[in-house]
Amino acid sequence: MNEKIGVIGGGQMGSQIASLSAMAGYQTHIFDQDVENVTTKLKFAEDNLKNLISKNIYNEDHLKNFKKNLHLAESIHSLAEDKTFIIEAVVERLEVKLEIFSQLSEITDSEVVLATNSSFIAASEIAKDCNHKDRFINMHFFYPPLRMDLVEISYPESTSKEVILRTQSVGRSMGRSIVTLKKETPGFIVNRMLAALVDEAYELYDEGIADFEDIDLAIKKGLNHPLGPFEISDYSGLDIHYYAKLKIYNETKNPKDYPKKFLEKKIEDGNLGVKTGKGFYDYKKD
């Protein structure tokens, strides 16, 4: 099927997912209320793509497709026009996603796949009050999507086999390896395992056992990981980890599940990691 793809959310994730879509040859529109932000992020993605072309990871045809196929949409309504496959990549907050998918449920027909990039909010939770639940699915990319070769797919029992196959096909056509879960679970495979590592690193830091830089260094040198848990947090977005932990706490009411105070302070200060220029580390250029 020759999909026409829409992406909602113009941050680092959404802009690069849209870039992958356009590079794969799909007519792609992206929408974000902050036009200046999405324009900046797409420029970043283009510069990143050019750098990857110089390293022979992509080629000039990918850049041509990027420029030819990727367009800005003025609204969710205009984005949804003629689309067959829509991917949401906004902030990891259930109420925000519910509002978006409620709109999409009303303005798209039953054949349009509605995918969320979330790995902590299940498609079943998003679809419960929407029309045609058989078309909802999780399609989780990893940051940065232009460089990370993996997409995790998860779906509720209500999702149709055709939607699963179409989602797998779109992911593969973007040049990504596909992992499909057999049942829904918060965090899927990678983030469920990573969360255990990050939680323990946060506990070590919170207890004053070591500075976060030393914890990162120990993990990189001792376990041969390319990034430490605090670096990973910065690249993933501290808000993603914060809201994921908050969601767990709201379900369990266990004080141990509440986000650490130092993390909450960073969220309050707007220091969300790479995307804001500062998290645990400082990424701002002089």
C-alpha positions in Angstrom: 0.0 0.0 0.0 1.3 3.4 -0.9 0.9 5.1 2.4 0.5 8.9 2.9 2.0 9.7 6.2 1.3 12.4 8.8 3.3 13.1 11.9 2.0 15.1 14.9 4.7 16.7 17.1 7.6 18.7 15.8 10.2 18.1 18.5 13.4 16.1 18.1 11.5 12.8 17.8 8.6 13.9 15.5 10.8 15.9 13.1 13.2 13.0 12.6 10.4 10.4 12.2 8.9 12.7 9.6 12.3 12.9 8.0 12.6 9.1 7.8 9.2 8.9 6.3 10.0 11.5 3.6 13.4 9.9 2.9 11.6 6.5 2.4 9.6 8.1 -0.4 6.3 8.7 1.4 4.4 12.0 0.9 4.7 13.3 4.5 3.2 16.2 6.4 4.2 17.3 9.9 2.2 19.4 12.3 3.2 21.3 15.5 1.5 24.3 17.0 5.0 25.9 17.4 5.9 26.5 13.8 9.2 28.1 14.6 10.2 25.1 16.7 9.4 22.5 14.1 11.1 24.6 11.4 14.3 24.7 13.5 14.1 21.0 14.3 13.7 20.1 10.6 16.7 22.3 9.7 18.6 20.3 12.4 17.4 17.0 10.9 18.6 18.2 7.4 22.0 19.2 8.7 22.2 15.8 10.5 21.2 14.0 7.3 24.0 15.8 5.4 26.5 14.8 8.0 25.4 11.1 7.8 25.6 11.3 4.0 29.2 12.3 4.3 29.8 9.2 6.4 28.0 7.0 3.8 25.2 6.1 6.1 22.7 7.7 3.8 23.0 8.9 0.1 22.0 11.9 -1.9 18.7 10.3 -2.9 17.6 10.4 0.7 18.3 14.1 0.8 16.4 14.7 -2.4 13.4 12.7 -1.0 13.6 14.6 2.3 13.3 18.0 0.4 10.7 16.8 -2.0 8.3 14.8 0.2 8.3 16.6 3.6 5.8 19.4 4.1 4.4 21.5 7.0 0.7 21.2 7.9 -1.2 24.1 9.3 -3.5 22.1 11.6 -4.4 18.6 12.7 -7.3 18.8 10.3 -5.2 19.7 7.3 -2.6 17.1 8.2 -5.2 14.4 8.3 -6.5 15.1 4.8 -5.9 12.2 2.5 -3.6 10.5 5.0 -3.5 6.7 5.4 -1.1 6.5 8.3 -0.6 9.0 11.2 2.1 8.9 13.8 1.8 10.9 17.1 5.1 12.0 18.7 4.1 14.7 21.3 4.9 15.0 25.0 4.5 11.8 27.1 1.3 12.9 28.8 -1.9 10.9 28.5 -4.3 13.8 28.6 -2.5 15.5 25.6 -2.5 12.3 23.6 -6.1 11.6 24.4 -7.1 15.0 23.0 -5.2 14.5 19.8 -6.4 11.0 19.1 -10.0 12.0 20.0 -9.8 14.5 17.2 -8.2 12.1 14.8 -10.8 9.5 15.6 -13.5 11.8 14.5 -11.9 13.3 11.3 -10.3 10.2 9.8 -11.9 7.1 8.3 -11.7 3.6 9.6 -8.8 2.6 7.3 -6.3 5.2 8.6 -3.7 3.7 11.0 -3.4 5.8 14.2 0.0 5.1 15.8 1.6 6.6 18.9 5.4 6.8 19.4 4.9 6.3 23.1 6.5 3.3 24.8 4.8 3.9 28.2 1.2 4.8 27.2 -0.4 1.8 25.6 -2.5 2.0 22.4 -5.4 0.3 24.3 -5.4 3.2 26.8 -5.5 5.8 24.0 -8.1 4.0 21.9 -10.6 3.1 24.7 -13.0 6.1 23.9 -12.2 6.4 20.2 -13.8 5.1 17.1 -12.5 2.0 15.3 -10.2 0.6 17.9 -8.8 -1.9 15.5 -6.5 0.7 13.9 -4.6 1.9 17.0 -1.0 0.8 17.6 2.3 1.7 19.3 5.2 2.4 16.9 8.1 3.3 19.1 11.2 4.9 17.5 14.4 5.5 19.4 16.2 8.8 19.8 17.7 10.0 17.5 15.5 8.3 14.9 17.9 9.2 12.0 20.6 7.2 13.7 18.9 4.5 15.8 18.1 1.3 13.9 15.1 0.0 15.8 11.3 0.3 16.0 9.3 -1.5 18.7 5.7 -2.3 17.8 3.1 -3.1 20.4 -0.6 -3.5 20.1 -3.8 -4.4 22.0 -5.9 -7.5 21.1 -8.4 -5.2 19.3 -5.8 -4.2 16.7 -6.3 -5.8 13.3 -3.7 -8.0 11.7 -3.7 -5.7 8.6 -2.7 -2.7 10.8 0.1 -4.6 12.4 1.5 -5.7 9.0 1.2 -2.1 7.6 3.0 -0.7 10.6 5.8 -3.3 10.2 6.0 -2.5 6.5 6.3 1.3 7.1 9.0 0.7 9.7 11.0 -1.5 7.4 10.7 0.8 4.4 12.2 3.5 6.6 15.2 1.2 6.9 14.6 0.2 10.5 14.8 -3.2 12.2 11.4 -4.2 13.7 10.6 -5.9 16.9 7.0 -6.8 17.5 5.8 -7.6 21.1 3.2 -10.3 21.7 1.4 -8.3 24.5 1.3 -4.8 25.8 3.7 -3.8 28.6 4.9 -0.4 29.8 8.3 0.4 28.4 8.3 -2.4 25.9 11.6 -4.4 25.8 14.3 -1.8 25.7 12.9 0.9 28.0 11.7 -1.7 30.5 15.2 -3.0 30.9 16.7 0.5 30.6 14.4 1.8 33.3 15.8 -0.6 35.8 19.3 0.6 35.1 18.4 4.3 35.2 16.3 3.9 38.4 19.3 2.3 40.1 21.6 5.0 38.8 19.2 7.7 40.2 19.1 5.9 43.5 22.9 5.8 43.8 23.0 9.5 43.0 20.2 10.4 45.3 21.9 8.6 48.2 25.0 10.6 47.6 27.1 7.5 46.8 28.7 9.0 43.7 28.4 12.0 41.3 26.3 11.3 38.2 29.5 11.8 36.0 31.2 9.0 37.9 28.2 6.7 37.7 28.1 7.3 33.9 31.8 6.6 33.6 31.5 3.4 35.6 28.7 2.1 33.4 30.5 3.0 30.2 33.8 1.5 31.2 32.6 -1.3 33.4 29.7 -2.6 31.3 31.0 -1.3 27.9 27.9 0.8 27.3 28.2 3.7 24.8 26.4 6.1 27.1 25.8 6.2 30.8 22.3 6.3 32.3 22.4 10.1 32.9 23.6 10.7 29.4 20.8 8.5 28.1 18.3 10.4 30.2 19.5 13.7 28.7 19.2 12.4 25.1 15.8 10.7 25.7 14.4 13.8 27.5 14.2 14.1 31.2 10.5 14.9 30.9 9.9 11.5 29.3 11.4 9.8 32.3 9.6 12.1 34.7 6.1 11.6 33.3 6.7 7.9 32.9 7.6 7.6 36.6 4.7 9.9 37.5 2.3 7.7 35.6 3.5 4.6 37.5 3.2 6.4 40.8 -0.4 7.5 40.1 -1.2 3.9 39.5 0.6 2.4 42.5 0.6 5.2 45.0 3.9 3.8 46.2 6.2 6.6 47.3 9.2 4.7 45.9 7.7 5.1 42.5 7.5 8.9 42.7 10.1 10.8 40.6 13.3 11.9 42.4 13.3 15.4 43.7 16.4 16.3 41.7 14.6 15.2 38.5 11.4 17.1 39.5 13.5 20.3 40.0 15.1 20.0 36.5 11.6 19.7 35.0 10.4 22.8 36.9 13.5 24.7 35.6 12.9 23.6 32.0 16.2 21.7 31.9 15.0 18.6 29.9 18.3 17.5 28.4 19.7 17.8 24.9 16.5 19.3 23.4 16.7 22.3 25.8 20.5 22.6 25.8 20.8 21.5 29.4 19.9 18.5 31.6 22.4 16.7 33.8 25.0 17.9 31.3 25.3 21.3 29.6 24.9 21.1 25.8 24.7 24.8 25.0 27.3 26.0 22.5 29.4 28.9 23.6 
